[in-house]
Amino acid sequence: MKRRALFSVSDKTGVVELARRVSALGYEIVSTGGTAAALRAGGVPVVGISEITGFPECLGGRLKTLHPFVHGGILAMRDNPDHMAQLELLGIEPIDIVVINLYPFKQTILKEGVQLAEAIENIDIGGPTMIRSAAKNWQDVVVVIDPIDYEMVADALEEGGVSRETRFALASKVFEHTAHYDALIAEYLRHETGRLYPETLTLTFEKEQALRYGENPNQSAAFYRETGRWAGTLPSVEQIHGKELSYNNIGDLNGAIELIREFEEPCVVAVKHMNPCGVGLGRTLPEAWENAYEADPVSIFGGIVALNRTCDAETAAQIHKLFIEIVVAPAFTDEAVEILSAKKNLRLLTLELMGDPHIPFDYDLRRVSGGLLVQSRDNILYDESALRVVTKRAPTEQEAAALRFAWKVVKYVKSNAIVLANNRRTVGIGPGQTNRVTALKLAIQYAGEAARGAVMASDAFFPFEDCVREAERAGVTAIIQPGGSVGDQKSIDAADAAGIAMLFTGVRHFRH
């Protein structure tokens, strides 16, 4: 009985060399359409699929391999006498090797301006069926879907055969691949129909890198990216210096990147343990750095710093004085790299930080025991037309600028969250407390005398007037908060009595 190998690939990388080596071992090479043409051009003897099936490829190539002479040859169990007798009776030759990769659906939907019809046409039908068949019959059929495995398989064949363990690993890879492929299709079509929360939710991610460990050394971890390398997102980071990123680095880095995107003017954001600890604006980047550093000179130690302008030598020289884990910026001057790379463990990353990246399927996901919480992202800061001055005194122009600044920051602080700020920097941040008064007291403690004359932002409303009273004692002059409590009037009255201006946004920014 002759030995056969079936080749049908969209990605032609390395396929001619693999086919040459398989053919040299005595296998008859069966192939389809463009793959057959590529193999013949490479000098590989090929039998066309239609010669096997006795039926022409048709429907513009949609139908060519869905035939018993193909699938019978793949699915027949070699140690099953009935299966082998049926092959002989029907004149079907076994297929021992299947080398297939699928229509480029992912590459198609990632193209700018792709239309639904083109996406649909790039949904593979025969390919997934053949590789699933081969993977199901892994003990008898070697299935290869990834060019990265070609050399390993060819070497094994030349050395006497592919081991049982390798066959099983290749089969497992098939089902991971087809699950990913179908999930991409489902995700794309779900987006096209506008169904955000279907009855069954299939999501797919691709491994970006293995990590040394997770949140703690006893936890293993890896970093996965959403399909597509979206500009301005973490998988698009380019590391130009320093040791590899850790699990905690990536989490903190994401917080810094999300916050700094809120600002158009030169800005520096320092983050520690998923919370901003200092945010500064300036006419220049060095001025913004100075403001961010002065916001909390203690907490910035060991933190992550994001810059929304090219890091220059002057800024780099100031950063170099501290122990910082990561600096991320759109770019670094050569002088800045020379200064900062003197610290061998300091990670220097480049990433476009202006504007919000467009991610087509953008969910906010949180794993819980036995399930997954899914929501749309919090993409609203506030509606300018909905801002309301609720006190007798309106904020001054300078207070209004400071309130808008503080509101941008408080959105990215863990709840309960309070931010004290002036119009150039944060002066005190109270994150993640179980009650709002404690969050405010913590922010006041961090601020010290800088609280006097500062403004305050709260991520959610005040149910009582106690926060206003604390703010008054600290010297806060204006407050921005969502409003919406049944106790709003008490807070408004307390603010009026203290001469504090208060704005309601109508938008809450819980961040748990």
Steps between C-alpha positions, in 0.01 A plus 500: 500500500643836398567775749335835442538853631241770441619862469262799488629827646421869482834595657762356264792565739732198497248272332708420190799385706277285723330342198838425340616318812172306536500409130860377526383252766265341247175674583263592217422869535134592447418869483243763411487815286764759584695264724533245219624774266758617755626144557527426128688826451738380773563172317284280724294229324135562583169319449209742474212452741257453211702200382432341840131589533409468134310825542611848386563786738193721470307798634802721459710272719244476779459126440800276443590285803159414651497151354509140639823429309662772708334461837479121482875493444557724802248355745556127449652338809788285380461238775128460432453211249150616405626851418784367286272252323260780415785712357601209276141436395445866414839552339611764753869547574598598857643848554780488756613863521281811485671838458242777505459856614176689469367789296635826648182611678689690771720685253192585295295655780800699620530678164388862490149533356433128455143424393279224638492310169881477489513384861239230434686377193809445716323261737660163433272195485697209359822583684361482854314182410815328376725601787233408755465161329876449507524612862221263600697217339830621646633153572514426127526842334761772548328839478710816458342846502788729595810568286700517823452121531604409144869437569431301816251273318725453197794410727287247688374340178855468368607343829235228480168659593316752710460386860166439667562790739574741215196387302280564802656843558443592134138385525445705815638802317238448229207530737650807667537652154150418375347623825690828458401522133129442569504736798639774274220442252236503773650815650509680166143407410378589850652843457337533157158420647554729800436224757729588791379242749399174325374193682840335455810718489812374325813712525845428367844635584849422371804444719731800501755375751558267791562679829743397773214483751168662578393749763706299750792260442283197579272581204576417136398750231497599135398811306247460218406757239171561328506389138663774299787714620303817563715813489533667837414189703733304727588223251634777273756611760859492375756440773832668430679432829480307825386163629174342390165621627330326790131430561472792741695728266248439222203571726649824630613600153146466372371733770762761415424480129124527544533810720757690297281471191259743664750786455607689190751739662841373620425257782676255729313226686653293779321178599553264791296184566238584237436849640639834384723651769596816316375677188657819370444737209740757362584725210794266444564138589763582766248732665234226489751258655575741783128538574441123495797439729398772747151347515636211709881467519471192722253282311662552161797292622487166316209618289419511130524828312316587177589804288288623209789680330841382380724449802784753474835515677382749762204284604711185488758656732229566759353151468849350533526633855224264617433129507230458234387164360381613155496810284261493204491781243422547130878521440834572667779720373839332463627704794206389717565133417867540586414656838227253599663183367776546756252325731502148358169390652300812410256409226464755220194459281366687199128522422275753330316662791294772335138421420295193580572186295210355305446139604206346310391252768573687820359337813598565859540153652536383858537139607300391803474160662307283255427776252588818316370854540476682169425866443561777251797721576464824698577727206313811618670766710203733527260686275609864501142615441381301802742655749303690766609755753282410798635749755448872534859559402625384162861384465752759387670441165805356676286278724303378199824396326617323815165323540515365145855383559408329827198334339718344231726354767231374739350291220810277517531473878362194676171561683422650737715771343583860588744725313625836624666715235582841370489577131854363436535193724340266745584582861335206676333177388288277724441166323307183567346564840188340646349840572535837334590696812807282557598542134477878545698496824771296328514747210522791746779323688698456179438861399595665829503877463449464124136410570434864588371666184472169312188356338349157561360231270297203621423202276148467645248715686502599867212342696574734792658840550796354696739510201417865436573579867836320480583681178416834661732431793781412256455821304351352181328770292302306237358152451399292199286190548228308313202600717195278516475425872181556696730695733630736230335806648679451834834502319399802294391690812827413675698619199305825488562558869873447445518708179603193301397481135358165391447342157282196422605293197211252488760231425642254753842329464510204737817299443502184708 
